[in-house]
Amino acid sequence: MQKIDLRKELKHLYGPAAKEVVQVDVPAFQFLMVDGEGDPNTSHCYAQAVEALFSVSYTVKFMMKKGPEAKDYGVMPLEGLWWAEDMSAFIANDRAQWQWTLMIMQPEFVGLETIHAAMAEVKRKKALPALGKLRLETFEEGLCAQVLHVGPFSEEGPTVERVHRFIQARAGLTGKHHEIYLSDIRRAAPANWKTIIRQPMN
């Protein structure tokens, strides 16, 4: 059975270099999503959202592999959209005021029926508080600027500024701050964490 590698197929979107900010056009993809708010370092809701997203995403993967479709693929990385109602709270790093949408891309051949079956299977095995908050939604960002940040999340500031300067020299910022987490932070040292910083532009 051939394994589909979406990250490799979408390398221009999921494999940027840290050296320079690049402009990309991000088409519509479907994502398993969950919304929340608060400091990701201390919020129980954040940890619960991550657990629910990965539990369902891996269950879907194994259902597709073992089912009649017989398709195997790598689960995509966790992504986050970040904002605040008062953006000064975001700029000031007042994380208690942050709002977020966490999400994991699902292959186009995965349908809503499979998602619901996977959610039911996860619910049968575990009592996950965020499970009922999950939704499958199509999300299209369009024109964006992005770059790879290497290092802890707390040191993202200069990288974010690089992205914003790139955009402001060409157009204006729009949409929500977007991060794509390529590293397993439970295993990798913070100095080696790889995060894509993406920002929509108009």
PLY file of the C-alpha trace (Angstrom):
ply
format ascii 1.0
element vertex 202
property float x
property float y
property float z
element edge 201
property int vertex1
property int vertex2
end_header
0.00 0.00 0.00
1.43 3.35 -1.03
1.49 6.00 1.70
0.32 9.47 0.68
2.62 12.22 1.97
0.60 15.43 1.91
3.37 17.47 3.50
5.68 16.51 0.62
2.97 17.13 -2.00
2.33 20.55 -0.45
5.97 21.36 0.25
5.59 24.97 -0.94
3.04 25.46 1.87
4.38 23.13 4.58
8.14 23.23 3.96
9.33 26.87 3.83
12.89 27.83 4.68
13.86 30.08 7.59
16.13 32.19 5.39
13.55 34.31 3.61
9.88 35.24 3.79
7.95 34.00 0.74
4.58 34.75 -0.78
2.21 31.82 -1.30
-1.35 31.32 -2.51
-3.16 28.95 -0.14
-6.18 27.21 -1.72
-9.17 25.75 0.10
-8.50 22.70 2.27
-10.73 20.91 4.76
-9.80 20.98 8.42
-10.97 19.40 11.62
-11.32 22.48 13.86
-12.06 23.51 17.44
-12.31 27.00 18.95
-11.18 28.25 22.34
-9.63 31.07 24.30
-6.98 31.70 26.94
-3.27 31.15 27.50
-2.18 27.99 25.62
0.42 27.32 28.32
-2.10 27.16 31.17
-5.52 26.62 29.56
-7.10 23.19 30.10
-9.28 23.92 27.04
-6.19 24.18 24.84
-4.75 20.83 25.96
-8.17 19.19 25.62
-8.58 20.61 22.10
-5.19 19.25 21.01
-5.97 15.79 22.43
-9.37 15.64 20.70
-7.99 16.80 17.33
-5.18 14.25 17.26
-7.32 11.40 18.64
-9.92 11.83 15.90
-7.36 12.53 13.15
-5.43 9.31 13.89
-8.66 7.32 14.17
-9.71 8.62 10.74
-6.30 7.68 9.33
-6.59 4.06 10.52
-10.20 3.81 9.35
-9.14 4.90 5.86
-6.20 2.50 5.88
-8.16 -0.55 7.04
-11.44 0.26 5.27
-12.51 -0.39 1.67
-10.68 2.73 0.51
-7.35 1.21 1.64
-5.61 4.58 1.63
-2.72 5.32 3.95
-1.41 8.80 4.66
0.50 10.78 7.25
-1.54 12.84 9.69
-0.93 16.53 9.07
0.54 18.85 11.73
-1.38 20.88 14.27
-2.15 24.44 13.15
-3.47 27.45 15.03
-5.21 30.69 14.12
-4.66 33.36 16.78
-6.29 36.72 17.52
-7.89 38.87 20.24
-11.03 40.99 20.22
-8.79 43.86 21.29
-5.65 43.33 19.21
-3.60 45.41 21.68
-3.92 42.41 24.04
-2.38 40.23 21.34
0.48 42.64 20.72
1.03 43.09 24.48
1.21 39.28 24.89
-1.79 39.28 27.26
-2.42 35.63 26.64
-5.49 35.39 28.86
-7.31 37.49 26.23
-6.15 35.40 23.27
-8.65 33.52 21.14
-7.73 30.63 18.91
-8.88 28.03 16.45
-6.82 24.84 16.47
-7.03 22.63 13.40
-5.60 19.66 11.50
-5.99 19.33 7.74
-7.89 16.27 6.54
-7.27 14.76 3.06
-9.89 15.65 0.45
-10.92 11.99 0.17
-12.02 11.93 3.84
-15.75 12.63 4.10
-17.97 13.87 6.92
-19.37 10.38 7.45
-15.88 9.05 8.24
-15.22 11.98 10.58
-18.44 11.27 12.49
-17.63 7.55 12.67
-14.15 8.36 14.03
-15.60 10.74 16.63
-18.02 8.02 17.76
-15.15 5.52 18.01
-13.03 7.93 20.07
-16.01 8.71 22.32
-16.51 4.98 22.92
-12.91 4.67 24.17
-12.25 8.00 25.92
-14.20 10.78 27.60
-12.65 13.80 25.88
-14.27 17.13 26.89
-13.49 18.84 23.57
-14.75 16.03 21.34
-18.24 17.48 20.93
-16.79 20.85 19.89
-14.99 19.52 16.81
-16.21 20.46 13.34
-15.10 19.80 9.76
-14.82 23.04 7.82
-13.34 24.25 4.53
-10.83 27.08 4.99
-9.21 29.13 2.25
-6.58 31.77 3.08
-5.59 32.92 -0.39
-2.56 35.19 -0.67
-0.21 34.90 2.34
3.37 35.50 3.42
5.17 32.84 5.44
8.53 31.79 6.83
9.92 29.07 9.09
10.71 29.99 12.71
13.23 27.77 14.51
13.24 28.06 18.30
10.81 28.43 21.21
7.44 30.10 20.77
8.50 32.88 23.15
11.11 34.03 20.61
8.77 34.29 17.62
8.46 38.09 17.83
11.28 39.03 15.42
10.13 36.37 12.93
6.55 37.69 13.02
7.92 41.21 12.46
9.83 40.00 9.40
6.62 38.60 7.92
4.72 41.82 8.67
7.45 44.00 7.13
7.41 41.81 4.00
3.65 42.28 3.66
3.63 46.00 4.47
6.19 46.64 1.73
3.76 45.12 -0.81
0.21 45.24 0.53
-1.73 45.19 3.79
-2.24 42.60 6.52
-5.58 40.82 6.72
-7.01 37.73 8.40
-5.59 35.98 11.46
-2.07 35.17 12.64
-1.47 31.54 11.60
1.05 29.08 13.04
1.81 25.54 11.85
3.61 23.34 14.38
5.99 20.97 12.62
7.75 19.62 15.75
6.63 17.30 18.52
7.37 19.65 21.43
7.22 16.73 23.87
10.37 15.26 22.31
12.33 18.06 20.65
14.37 20.66 22.54
12.79 24.16 22.40
15.81 25.47 20.47
14.92 23.05 17.65
11.15 23.61 17.49
10.02 24.37 13.93
6.97 26.56 13.42
5.67 28.07 10.19
4.55 31.67 10.70
1.91 32.60 8.11
-0.07 35.81 7.67
-2.75 36.54 5.05
-2.27 39.66 2.94
-4.42 41.65 0.53
0 1
1 2
2 3
3 4
4 5
5 6
6 7
7 8
8 9
9 10
10 11
11 12
12 13
13 14
14 15
15 16
16 17
17 18
18 19
19 20
20 21
21 22
22 23
23 24
24 25
25 26
26 27
27 28
28 29
29 30
30 31
31 32
32 33
33 34
34 35
35 36
36 37
37 38
38 39
39 40
40 41
41 42
42 43
43 44
44 45
45 46
46 47
47 48
48 49
49 50
50 51
51 52
52 53
53 54
54 55
55 56
56 57
57 58
58 59
59 60
60 61
61 62
62 63
63 64
64 65
65 66
66 67
67 68
68 69
69 70
70 71
71 72
72 73
73 74
74 75
75 76
76 77
77 78
78 79
79 80
80 81
81 82
82 83
83 84
84 85
85 86
86 87
87 88
88 89
89 90
90 91
91 92
92 93
93 94
94 95
95 96
96 97
97 98
98 99
99 100
100 101
101 102
102 103
103 104
104 105
105 106
106 107
107 108
108 109
109 110
110 111
111 112
112 113
113 114
114 115
115 116
116 117
117 118
118 119
119 120
120 121
121 122
122 123
123 124
124 125
125 126
126 127
127 128
128 129
129 130
130 131
131 132
132 133
133 134
134 135
135 136
136 137
137 138
138 139
139 140
140 141
141 142
142 143
143 144
144 145
145 146
146 147
147 148
148 149
149 150
150 151
151 152
152 153
153 154
154 155
155 156
156 157
157 158
158 159
159 160
160 161
161 162
162 163
163 164
164 165
165 166
166 167
167 168
168 169
169 170
170 171
171 172
172 173
173 174
174 175
175 176
176 177
177 178
178 179
179 180
180 181
181 182
182 183
183 184
184 185
185 186
186 187
187 188
188 189
189 190
190 191
191 192
192 193
193 194
194 195
195 196
196 197
197 198
198 199
199 200
200 201
